[in-house]
Amino acid sequence: MFSLSSINLDFMKFRRKALILSGILLLASILLLFTRGLNLGIDFVGGNLMQLKFPAAVEVSDLRDILSDVGQSQAVIQSYSNDGFMIRLNAQEETVRKEVLQAIREKYPDVELLRFEKVGPVVGEQLRKEAFIAVCMALLGILGYITIRFQFRFAVVSVLALMHDSLITLGVFSLTGMEVSLPFIAAILTIVGYSLNDTIVVLDRVRENWKNLKSWGIVKLLNVSLNQTLSRTVNTSITTFLPVMAFFILGGPVLANFSFALLIGIVVGTYSSIYIAGSLLSEWYERSSAR
C-alpha cells in the first residue's frame, strides 16, 4: 500500500473553496431532484409480470441480452426451473409486454406464456414512510453516540457529511437518469457506513491531538490530523474503489447501477471525510471562538 507519512499537505487552506464547491453541488442536486426527479425502477412504481416456459433449458444471461435489446436491461429475471422464468418488466404499457414477448419468440419460437399480470410496487408508500423514520432515528443515534464518544460538534459535522454524500449521489443519479431500485438503496446505506467510518477515523485523530489546540490552533490541528490519517484514507479508498470498478465494468447491467452508486459514494465520501467534516469543524470553532 501507499505510504504518505512524509507528505504534509495544507488541506485547510482550501476549506472555504471546498465548502463553496460542496454548496454548489448540493444546490444542483436538490434542484435536479425537484425538476428531473429519479428514474424509479419496478420496485418503486410496479410493472408487468410474465411467466414463461421454454421447451428446453435456457440461460438467464441469454434472456438478459434479449431484454437489453428492447430497453429492459433492468428487468428482474427469476428462474423457478431450468425452463421456467418469471420476468418483471419496468413498464406498465401493454405494448412493452408485446415487444418483449416478440423479441423472445424470435429466438425461442416455442416459448409459452403461462401468465401475465400487472404488479404493484414492492416499496409502497407505507414502507417509504417507515424507511424515512428509520433513517431519521439512525441519524439521531449516530448524533448521540458521537456526542458521547467525542463531542457534539464532531457529531454534527459527521451527520452533515453523511447527508452531503447521500444527496450528491442522488443528484448524480437524477442527472444521469440511471434507474433507482432496491440495490440502489443498499448502495446508499453502504455509502453512509463507509463515509461515517472514514470520518470517524479522522475525527478520532483530531480528538487525540485536541490537547494541542491552544498552541497549534484549529487549522494546524486539523491539518496535522488529516495528514496523519491520509495513508489510511487513500489506501482504503483505492482498495475499495478497484473491486467496485471491476463490478461496474464486468458485472453487466444487473450490477451497473449498484456499483455506479458505490463508485460515486467512495469518491464523495473520501472527499467529505477530508474536507467537509474538517472544514465545517474549523469554521464552527473559529466563528464560535470569535464570538
N, C-alpha and C positions, 0 to 999 in steps of 0.2 A: 504494500500500500504506500501511498504518497506520504512523505514526512514534510510538514510545513512548519516545523518548530523554529526554524531560523528566520521565518518571514514575520515582519512586523508591519501590518497594514493599518492605515488610519481610516477605519471604516466610518467612524462618526463624523469625519469631515464632510461626508456626503449625506448625512442623515436627513437633512431637510429636503434635499433634492429627491431622496428616496421616498420620503413621505408625500411629497407633491406628486411624484410618479404613481405611487400606490393610490393616492386620492383620485387621480385621473382615471386609472384603470378600474377602480371601484365604481366611480360615477358612470363610466362607459358600460360596465357590466350591468348595473342596475337599469340603465336606460334600455339596454338590449333585452333584458328580461321583461320589461314593461312593454316594449314595442314589438320585438320579434317573438318573445316567449321561447319556450323549449319545444323541441320536437319529441313529444311524448310517444313512447312505444306502446305496444299492445298491453303491457302490464298496467298502464295507466288509463288508456282510452278504450280498450276492448278491440275486438276484431272478428274474424271468421275462423271457425274451426272445421277442418276437413279430416275425415278418417279414410285412409286409403289402404287398399290391399293389392299387392303386386303378385303376379304369377310366380315369381321366384325371388330369392333374396336380393336386397338392394342395399347399397352402401349409403349412409347418411351424407357423406361428402358429395356423392353424385346428385342427391336431391338438393343439397345446398347450392351446388353450381347452377342447377336449373332455376331455382328460386332467385338467385342473384341476378340472373339474366333478365328477369322480369321485374326487378326492383324490389324484391322481397328478401334481401340478404339477411335481415334481422328477424325473419320468421322463426318461431320456436318449433323445432322438429323433435318429436319423441317417438321412439320405436317401442312397440309392445310385443313384437316378434320379428323374425328375420324378414318377413314380407309384409308386415303391417306397421303403419305410421300414423301418428296424429300430428297435424300441421296447423299451427296457429298463425294466421296472417294478420299483419298490422294494417288492416283496411276493413272498412265497413261496406264498401261498394260491391255489388254483385258482379260487376264487370271484372274486378280484380280476381275474384274466385274463378271465373270462367277463363281468364287469361292464364292463370297459374295451372289450372287443370289441363288446358290445351297444351301448354308447354311441356307438362309431364307426359301427356299422352303421345307427344311427338317422339319421345324416346322410349316410352313404355306404353305401347298402344293397348295392351290388355289390362291396364290398371283399372281397378274397380273402386268407385266412390261409394263407400258404405254409409257415410253420414256427413251431413253438412249442417252447421248451425252457427248463428251469431252468438258470441260470448261477450260478457261484460268484463270490465277491468279487474285485474287481480288486486290492485291497490285502489280501494274505494275511498270515498270521501271520509268515512269514519276512521279508516286506517291512517289516512293522511293527518287527520287531527291528532290521533293518538301518537303518531310518529313525531309530530311537531312538539307536543307536550313532553315526550320522552327526551328529545334533543334539548329543550329548554332546561329540563331537570338535570340532564347530564352536564350542561354548561354551568349551571349553578353549583353542582357537585364539584366540578373542576375548580371553579372560583373559590369555593370554601376550602378545598384541600390545599391548594397552592397558598392561600392566605395563611392557613395554619402552619404549613410546612416552610414557607418562605415569608412573604409579607403581601399585603393587599395590593400594592402597586404591581408586583410581579404577576399576581393572579389576573388583574385587569388586562395588562398588556398581552398575556398569554391567550386569553379568550379573544381579544381583538385580533390577534394574529391568526387564530383559527377561523374566525369569521372572514377575514381578509382572504385566506387561501380558498375557502369554500366558495365565496362569491365570485372570485376571479375565475375559478374552474367552471362555474355555472355560466359565467359570461362568455367564456371561450366556446362552450357547447352551444350557447344561443347563437353566437356569431357563425360558427361552422355548420350549424344545423344538424349535427350528429345526434343520433337517437338516444333518448334517455329511457332506460329500462331499470329493472331491479339490479342487475350487475353494476349499473352506474351508481346506485345508492350505496352498494357495498364499497365501491371505489371511493366515494366521498367519505365514508366512515373510516376507511383505511388512511386516506389523506389526513383526516383530523388526528388520528392516532399518531401518524408519522410526524406531522408538524408539531404536535404537542410534545412528543418525546424529544425532538430536536431542540425545541425552545427551552424545555426544562433543563437539558444538559448545559446550555449556555447560561441560563439563569442560576443554576446551581454553582457554576464557577463565579458568577457575579456575587453571589452570596458569600462565597469563601473569601473573595477579595474585598468585601464590604468594609472590613476593618481599616482599609487604606483610603477610604473615601475622602477624609479631610485633607490628607496630604496629596492625593492624586487628583481629586476632582472626579465628577461623574463621567466626563468624557473619556479621560485616560483610563479610568477603571473599566469602562465598557470595552474600550479598545484592547486592553490587556486581556480581558476575559475572552473576548471573541477570538483573538489570536491564539490563546491557549487551547481553545476547543476547535480551531479551524481544521486541523488534520482529521479529527474525528468527524466533523461535519462533512468535509469533502469526501472522505473515504466511504462514509455511509451513503452519501448521495450517489456516488459513482457505482458502488456495488449494488445498489437498489435500481438505479436507472438502467443499467445494461441488460439485466434479465427482462425487465419490463419492456424495453425496446425490442428485445427478441420476440416477446409475446405479440407486440404490436405488428411487427414485420411478418412473422411466420405463423401467428395464431389464427389468421383468417378473419372473416367478418364477425364471427361469434365473439371473439375476444378483442376486436378492434376498439370498440367504444370503451370497454372496461380498462384496457391497457392505456389508451389515449388519455383518459381521465387521470390515471395514476402518473403518467409522464408529466402532465401539467402540474399535478399536485406536488410531485417531487421537486420540480424546478421552483415553483412558487413557494413551497414550504421551506426549502433551503434558503431562499432569498428572505423570507419573512423572519426566520429564526435569527438571521444576522442583522437585518435592517429594521424590520417593523417593530419587533419587541424591544430591541435595544434603543432604537430611535425614539419610540414613544416613552420609554422609561427615562431617557435622557432629557427630553423636552419637559416631561411632567416634573421631574426633580428640579430642573433649573428654574422653571416658572414658579413652582411652589416655594423654592428657596428664596427667590427674588421677592415674593410677597411677604 
